[in-house]
Amino acid sequence: MTQPGQFRVWRVLGLRAWITLILALLVTVAILVAIAAVAIGVFLFLLPIFVVIALLYYLFPSKFRTARHYRREEASIIDGEFRVVDSVEIEQKPPEERP
């Protein structure tokens, strides 16, 4: 059984240690806030560019997009009949009898 005052960190750390911990925490938070501000700034800068690019892509289709579109209309359907063959059945038949 532990004693009531055995794990008291509050008394072990001095004033200098607490100031160091608080400063380290403040620096970490400041760095995270700076990274978030830069990320939001980059996002707000690139968002209108992406909107304009998407609008131009939609309004002015390229020759590659239209070629793919026409290729889909000319597609042919291949129809066939298939059956599931067990591996034992394949091993038993000689190669010339296989379908």
DSSP file (Angstrom, degrees, kcal/mol; ACC not computed):
  #  RESIDUE AA STRUCTURE BP1 BP2  ACC     N-H-->O    O-->H-N    N-H-->O    O-->H-N    TCO  KAPPA ALPHA  PHI   PSI    X-CA   Y-CA   Z-CA
    1    1 A M              0   0    0      0, 0.0     2,-0.2     0, 0.0     0, 0.0   0.000 360.0 360.0 360.0 135.8    0.0    0.0    0.0
    2    2 A T        -     0   0    0      1,-0.1     0, 0.0     2,-0.0     0, 0.0  -0.461 360.0-114.6 -80.8 151.9    1.4    3.4   -0.9
    3    3 A Q    >   -     0   0    0     -2,-0.2     3,-1.4     1,-0.1     4,-0.4  -0.539  26.6-115.6 -80.2 151.5    1.8    6.1    1.6
    4    4 A P  T 3  S+     0   0    0      0, 0.0     3,-0.2     0, 0.0    -1,-0.1   0.833 112.3  35.4 -60.1 -34.3   -0.3    9.2    1.2
    5    5 A G  T >  S+     0   0    0      1,-0.2     3,-0.7     2,-0.1    -2,-0.0   0.166  87.7 101.9-106.4  20.1    2.6   11.6    0.5
    6    6 A Q  T <  S+     0   0    0     -3,-1.4     2,-0.2     1,-0.2    -1,-0.2   0.885  83.8  39.7 -74.6 -39.2    4.8    9.3   -1.5
    7    7 A F  T 3  S+     0   0    0     -4,-0.4     2,-1.0    -3,-0.2    -1,-0.2  -0.295  73.0 142.9-108.7  48.6    4.1   10.5   -5.0
    8    8 A R    <>  +     0   0    0     -3,-0.7     4,-0.6    -2,-0.2     3,-0.1  -0.777  15.8 169.7 -92.6 104.5    3.9   14.3   -4.5
    9    9 A V  H  >  +     0   0    0     -2,-1.0     4,-2.1     1,-0.2    -1,-0.2   0.754  68.5  73.0 -82.2 -26.0    5.5   15.9   -7.5
   10   10 A W  H  4 S+     0   0    0      1,-0.2    -1,-0.2     2,-0.2    -2,-0.1   0.866 102.5  39.5 -60.1 -38.6    4.3   19.3   -6.5
   11   11 A R  H  4 S+     0   0    0      1,-0.1    -1,-0.2    -3,-0.1    -2,-0.2   0.782 111.0  58.2 -82.6 -26.9    6.8   19.6   -3.7
   12   12 A V  H  < S+     0   0    0     -4,-0.6     2,-0.3     2,-0.1    -2,-0.2   0.913  94.1  72.0 -72.3 -41.9    9.7   18.0   -5.5
   13   13 A L  S  < S-     0   0    0     -4,-2.1     2,-0.1     1,-0.1     0, 0.0  -0.563  77.0-145.3 -78.3 134.6    9.8   20.5   -8.4
   14   14 A G     >  -     0   0    0     -2,-0.3     4,-1.9     1,-0.1     5,-0.2  -0.246  30.8 -92.6 -89.2-178.0   11.0   23.9   -7.6
   15   15 A L  H  > S+     0   0    0      1,-0.2     4,-2.2     2,-0.2     5,-0.2   0.878 124.3  54.4 -64.0 -39.2   10.0   27.3   -8.9
   16   16 A R  H  > S+     0   0    0      1,-0.2     4,-1.9     2,-0.2    -1,-0.2   0.869 107.7  50.3 -64.0 -37.6   12.6   27.2  -11.6
   17   17 A A  H  > S+     0   0    0      2,-0.2     4,-2.4     1,-0.2    -1,-0.2   0.897 110.3  49.6 -68.0 -41.2   11.4   23.9  -12.9
   18   18 A W  H  X S+     0   0    0     -4,-1.9     4,-2.5     2,-0.2    -2,-0.2   0.905 110.2  50.3 -65.9 -40.5    7.8   25.1  -13.1
   19   19 A I  H  X S+     0   0    0     -4,-2.2     4,-2.5     2,-0.2    -1,-0.2   0.903 110.6  50.5 -63.1 -40.4    8.8   28.2  -15.0
   20   20 A T  H  X S+     0   0    0     -4,-1.9     4,-2.4     2,-0.2    -2,-0.2   0.913 111.2  48.0 -63.4 -43.5   10.8   26.1  -17.4
   21   21 A L  H  X S+     0   0    0     -4,-2.4     4,-2.2     2,-0.2    -2,-0.2   0.914 112.7  48.2 -64.2 -42.6    7.8   23.8  -18.0
   22   22 A I  H  X S+     0   0    0     -4,-2.5     4,-2.4     2,-0.2    -2,-0.2   0.909 112.3  48.9 -65.7 -41.9    5.4   26.7  -18.5
   23   23 A L  H  X S+     0   0    0     -4,-2.5     4,-2.5     2,-0.2    -2,-0.2   0.901 110.8  50.3 -64.4 -40.7    7.8   28.4  -20.9
   24   24 A A  H  X S+     0   0    0     -4,-2.4     4,-2.1     2,-0.2    -2,-0.2   0.905 111.7  48.5 -63.3 -40.9    8.2   25.1  -22.9
   25   25 A L  H  X S+     0   0    0     -4,-2.2     4,-2.3     2,-0.2    -2,-0.2   0.905 111.7  49.5 -65.3 -41.5    4.4   24.7  -23.1
   26   26 A L  H  X S+     0   0    0     -4,-2.4     4,-2.4     2,-0.2    -2,-0.2   0.890 111.0  49.3 -65.3 -40.0    4.0   28.3  -24.2
   27   27 A V  H  X S+     0   0    0     -4,-2.5     4,-2.3     2,-0.2    -1,-0.2   0.906 111.1  50.2 -65.6 -41.2    6.6   28.0  -26.9
   28   28 A T  H  X S+     0   0    0     -4,-2.1     4,-2.2     2,-0.2    -2,-0.2   0.923 112.1  46.7 -62.7 -44.7    5.0   24.8  -28.1
   29   29 A V  H  X S+     0   0    0     -4,-2.3     4,-2.4     1,-0.2    -2,-0.2   0.898 111.3  52.3 -64.6 -40.0    1.6   26.4  -28.3
   30   30 A A  H  X S+     0   0    0     -4,-2.4     4,-2.2     2,-0.2    -2,-0.2   0.896 109.8  48.8 -64.0 -40.1    3.0   29.5  -30.1
   31   31 A I  H  X S+     0   0    0     -4,-2.3     4,-2.4     2,-0.2    -1,-0.2   0.912 111.7  49.1 -65.4 -42.5    4.7   27.2  -32.7
   32   32 A L  H  X S+     0   0    0     -4,-2.2     4,-2.3     2,-0.2    -2,-0.2   0.893 111.4  49.3 -64.9 -39.2    1.4   25.3  -33.3
   33   33 A V  H  X S+     0   0    0     -4,-2.4     4,-2.4     2,-0.2    -1,-0.2   0.899 110.9  50.4 -66.0 -39.9   -0.5   28.6  -33.6
   34   34 A A  H  X S+     0   0    0     -4,-2.2     4,-2.3     2,-0.2    -2,-0.2   0.910 110.8  48.6 -64.7 -41.9    2.0   29.9  -36.1
   35   35 A I  H  X S+     0   0    0     -4,-2.4     4,-2.4     1,-0.2    -2,-0.2   0.910 112.1  49.3 -63.8 -41.8    1.8   26.7  -38.2
   36   36 A A  H  X S+     0   0    0     -4,-2.3     4,-2.4     2,-0.2    -2,-0.2   0.896 110.3  50.9 -64.5 -39.7   -2.0   26.9  -38.2
   37   37 A A  H  X S+     0   0    0     -4,-2.4     4,-2.2     2,-0.2    -2,-0.2   0.909 111.8  46.8 -65.3 -41.7   -1.9   30.5  -39.2
   38   38 A V  H  X S+     0   0    0     -4,-2.3     4,-2.5     2,-0.2     5,-0.2   0.907 112.2  50.7 -66.0 -41.0    0.4   29.8  -42.2
   39   39 A A  H  X S+     0   0    0     -4,-2.4     4,-2.3     2,-0.2    -2,-0.2   0.911 111.7  46.9 -63.9 -42.3   -1.7   26.8  -43.2
   40   40 A I  H  X S+     0   0    0     -4,-2.4     4,-2.7     2,-0.2    -1,-0.2   0.896 112.1  51.5 -66.7 -39.1   -4.9   28.9  -43.1
   41   41 A G  H  X S+     0   0    0     -4,-2.2     4,-1.7     2,-0.2    -2,-0.2   0.916 110.8  46.9 -63.6 -43.2   -3.2   31.6  -45.1
   42   42 A V  H  X S+     0   0    0     -4,-2.5     4,-2.6     2,-0.2     5,-0.2   0.906 112.7  50.8 -64.6 -41.3   -2.0   29.2  -47.8
   43   43 A F  H  X S+     0   0    0     -4,-2.3     4,-2.1     1,-0.2    -2,-0.2   0.931 110.9  47.5 -62.1 -45.9   -5.5   27.7  -48.0
   44   44 A L  H  < S+     0   0    0     -4,-2.7    -1,-0.2     1,-0.2    -2,-0.2   0.805 114.0  48.8 -67.7 -27.9   -7.1   31.1  -48.4
   45   45 A F  H  X S+     0   0    0     -4,-1.7     4,-0.6    -5,-0.2    -2,-0.2   0.891 117.0  39.8 -75.2 -41.0   -4.5   32.0  -51.0
   46   46 A L  H  X S+     0   0    0     -4,-2.6     4,-2.4     1,-0.2     5,-0.2   0.710  98.1  77.5 -84.0 -20.6   -4.9   28.8  -53.1
   47   47 A L  H  X S+     0   0    0     -4,-2.1     4,-2.1     1,-0.2    -1,-0.2   0.924  95.8  45.3 -59.9 -48.2   -8.7   28.5  -52.8
   48   48 A P  H  > S+     0   0    0      0, 0.0     4,-2.4     0, 0.0    -1,-0.2   0.876 111.9  53.8 -63.9 -33.4   -9.6   31.1  -55.4
   49   49 A I  H  X S+     0   0    0     -4,-0.6     4,-2.4     1,-0.2    -2,-0.2   0.927 109.9  46.7 -64.3 -44.3   -6.9   29.7  -57.7
   50   50 A F  H  X S+     0   0    0     -4,-2.4     4,-2.4     2,-0.2    -1,-0.2   0.869 111.2  52.2 -65.8 -36.2   -8.5   26.2  -57.5
   51   51 A V  H  X S+     0   0    0     -4,-2.1     4,-2.2    -5,-0.2    -2,-0.2   0.925 111.3  46.5 -65.6 -44.0  -12.0   27.6  -58.0
   52   52 A V  H  X S+     0   0    0     -4,-2.4     4,-2.6     2,-0.2    -2,-0.2   0.911 112.8  49.8 -65.2 -42.4  -10.9   29.4  -61.2
   53   53 A I  H  X S+     0   0    0     -4,-2.4     4,-2.5     1,-0.2    -2,-0.2   0.917 111.8  48.1 -62.7 -43.3   -9.1   26.3  -62.5
   54   54 A A  H  X S+     0   0    0     -4,-2.4     4,-1.9     2,-0.2    -1,-0.2   0.892 111.9  50.0 -64.8 -38.8  -12.1   24.2  -61.8
   55   55 A L  H  X S+     0   0    0     -4,-2.2     4,-2.5     2,-0.2    -2,-0.2   0.913 112.2  46.9 -65.9 -42.6  -14.4   26.7  -63.6
   56   56 A L  H  X S+     0   0    0     -4,-2.6     4,-2.5     2,-0.2    -2,-0.2   0.887 110.7  52.9 -65.4 -39.1  -12.1   26.9  -66.6
   57   57 A Y  H  < S+     0   0    0     -4,-2.5    -1,-0.2    -5,-0.2    -2,-0.2   0.877 113.7  43.7 -62.8 -37.6  -11.9   23.1  -66.8
   58   58 A Y  H  < S+     0   0    0     -4,-1.9    -2,-0.2    -5,-0.2    -1,-0.2   0.898 118.3  42.3 -75.4 -40.5  -15.7   22.9  -66.7
   59   59 A L  H  < S+     0   0    0     -4,-2.5    -2,-0.2     1,-0.2    -3,-0.2   0.834 119.3  40.4 -78.6 -33.0  -16.3   25.7  -69.3
   60   60 A F  S  < S-     0   0    0     -4,-2.5    -1,-0.2    -5,-0.2     2,-0.1  -0.773  76.9-162.0-120.4  86.2  -13.5   24.9  -71.8
   61   61 A P        -     0   0    0      0, 0.0    -3,-0.1     0, 0.0     2,-0.1  -0.417  17.6-129.8 -68.4 141.0  -13.3   21.1  -72.3
   62   62 A S     >  -     0   0    0     -5,-0.2     4,-1.7    -2,-0.1     5,-0.2  -0.311  22.0-106.1 -84.4 171.2  -10.1   20.0  -73.9
   63   63 A K  H  > S+     0   0    0      1,-0.2     4,-1.8     2,-0.2     5,-0.1   0.775 119.1  58.5 -69.3 -24.4   -9.7   17.7  -76.9
   64   64 A F  H  > S+     0   0    0      2,-0.2     4,-1.9     1,-0.2    -1,-0.2   0.894 105.3  48.4 -72.1 -38.9   -8.6   14.9  -74.6
   65   65 A R  H  > S+     0   0    0      1,-0.2     4,-1.8     2,-0.2    -2,-0.2   0.911 112.5  48.0 -66.8 -41.0  -11.8   15.0  -72.6
   66   66 A T  H  X S+     0   0    0     -4,-1.7     4,-2.4     2,-0.2     5,-0.2   0.865 108.6  54.7 -69.5 -33.7  -13.9   15.0  -75.7
   67   67 A A  H  X S+     0   0    0     -4,-1.8     4,-2.0     1,-0.2    -1,-0.2   0.918 109.4  47.2 -64.5 -42.0  -12.0   12.1  -77.2
   68   68 A R  H  X S+     0   0    0     -4,-1.9     4,-1.4     2,-0.2    -1,-0.2   0.880 110.4  53.8 -65.0 -35.9  -12.6   10.0  -74.1
   69   69 A H  H  X S+     0   0    0     -4,-1.8     4,-1.1     1,-0.2    -2,-0.2   0.922 111.1  44.3 -65.0 -44.0  -16.3   11.0  -74.2
   70   70 A Y  H  X S+     0   0    0     -4,-2.4     4,-1.4     1,-0.2    -1,-0.2   0.846 108.0  59.1 -69.2 -32.5  -16.6    9.8  -77.8
   71   71 A R  H  < S+     0   0    0     -4,-2.0    -1,-0.2     1,-0.2    -2,-0.2   0.850 101.4  55.1 -65.0 -33.1  -14.7    6.6  -77.1
   72   72 A R  H >< S+     0   0    0     -4,-1.4     3,-1.0     1,-0.2    -1,-0.2   0.873 105.5  52.1 -67.7 -35.7  -17.3    5.7  -74.4
   73   73 A E  H 3< S+     0   0    0     -4,-1.1    -1,-0.2     1,-0.2    -2,-0.2   0.826 109.2  49.9 -70.0 -29.9  -20.1    6.0  -77.0
   74   74 A E  T 3< S+     0   0    0     -4,-1.4    -1,-0.2     2,-0.1    -2,-0.2   0.331  82.6 128.5 -89.5   7.3  -18.3    3.7  -79.4
   75   75 A A    <   -     0   0    0     -3,-1.0     2,-0.3    -4,-0.2    -3,-0.1  -0.350  47.9-146.2 -67.1 142.8  -17.7    1.0  -76.9
   76   76 A S        -     0   0    0     -2,-0.0     2,-0.5     2,-0.0    -1,-0.1  -0.815   8.0-129.6-110.2 152.5  -18.7   -2.5  -77.8
   77   77 A I        -     0   0    0     -2,-0.3     2,-0.6     2,-0.0    -2,-0.0  -0.870  13.8-153.0-103.5 127.7  -20.0   -5.2  -75.4
   78   78 A I        -     0   0    0     -2,-0.5     2,-0.4     2,-0.0    -2,-0.0  -0.889  14.0-163.9-101.2 124.0  -18.4   -8.6  -75.5
   79   79 A D        +     0   0    0     -2,-0.6     2,-0.3     2,-0.0    -2,-0.0  -0.845  18.3 151.5-110.2 143.6  -20.8  -11.3  -74.4
   80   80 A G        -     0   0    0     -2,-0.4     2,-0.4     2,-0.0    -2,-0.0  -0.978  39.9-112.2-159.5 170.0  -19.8  -14.8  -73.4
   81   81 A E        -     0   0    0     -2,-0.3     2,-0.3     2,-0.0    -2,-0.0  -0.933  33.1-177.6-113.1 136.5  -20.6  -17.8  -71.3
   82   82 A F        -     0   0    0     -2,-0.4     2,-0.3     2,-0.0    -2,-0.0  -0.926   8.9-167.7-131.0 153.3  -18.4  -18.8  -68.4
   83   83 A R        -     0   0    0     -2,-0.3     2,-0.5     2,-0.0    -2,-0.0  -0.989  28.2-113.1-139.8 151.0  -18.4  -21.6  -65.9
   84   84 A V        -     0   0    0     -2,-0.3     2,-0.5     1,-0.0    -2,-0.0  -0.709  32.1-160.8 -85.3 127.6  -16.5  -22.1  -62.7
   85   85 A V        -     0   0    0     -2,-0.5     2,-0.1     3,-0.0    -2,-0.0  -0.926  14.1-129.2-114.2 132.1  -14.1  -25.0  -62.9
   86   86 A D     >  -     0   0    0     -2,-0.5     4,-1.6     1,-0.1     3,-0.2  -0.471  18.9-124.4 -75.0 148.5  -12.7  -26.8  -59.9
   87   87 A S  H  > S+     0   0    0      1,-0.2     4,-1.9     2,-0.2     5,-0.1   0.819 111.5  57.7 -65.7 -29.2   -8.9  -27.2  -59.8
   88   88 A V  H  > S+     0   0    0      1,-0.2     4,-1.5     2,-0.2    -1,-0.2   0.894 104.4  52.0 -66.6 -38.7   -9.3  -30.9  -59.3
   89   89 A E  H  > S+     0   0    0     -3,-0.2     4,-1.3     1,-0.2    -2,-0.2   0.868 108.9  50.4 -65.7 -36.8  -11.2  -31.1  -62.6
   90   90 A I  H  < S+     0   0    0     -4,-1.6    -1,-0.2     1,-0.2    -2,-0.2   0.901 109.8  50.0 -67.7 -40.6   -8.5  -29.2  -64.5
   91   91 A E  H  < S+     0   0    0     -4,-1.9    -1,-0.2     1,-0.2    -2,-0.2   0.795 108.3  53.5 -69.3 -27.7   -5.8  -31.5  -63.2
   92   92 A Q  H  < S+     0   0    0     -4,-1.5    -1,-0.2    -5,-0.1    -2,-0.2   0.818  97.5  73.6 -79.1 -30.8   -7.7  -34.7  -64.2
   93   93 A K  S  < S-     0   0    0     -4,-1.3     5,-0.1    -3,-0.2     0, 0.0  -0.610  85.2-118.1 -86.9 142.7   -8.2  -33.7  -67.8
   94   94 A P    >>  -     0   0    0      0, 0.0     3,-1.2     0, 0.0     4,-0.6  -0.352  34.7-103.5 -68.5 160.7   -5.4  -33.8  -70.4
   95   95 A P  G >4 S+     0   0    0      0, 0.0     3,-0.6     0, 0.0    -2,-0.1   0.803 117.9  56.4 -59.9 -32.3   -4.5  -30.4  -72.0
   96   96 A E  G 34 S+     0   0    0      1,-0.2    -3,-0.0     3,-0.0     0, 0.0   0.726 106.1  51.4 -75.2 -18.0   -6.2  -31.1  -75.3
   97   97 A E  G <4 S+     0   0    0     -3,-1.2    -1,-0.2     2,-0.0    -4,-0.0   0.550  83.9 109.6 -92.3  -8.4   -9.6  -31.8  -73.6
   98   98 A R    <<        0   0    0     -3,-0.6    -8,-0.0    -4,-0.6     0, 0.0  -0.427 360.0 360.0 -69.9 140.6   -9.6  -28.6  -71.6
   99   99 A P              0   0    0      0, 0.0    -1,-0.1     0, 0.0    -3,-0.0   0.495 360.0 360.0 -74.4 360.0  -12.2  -26.0  -72.8
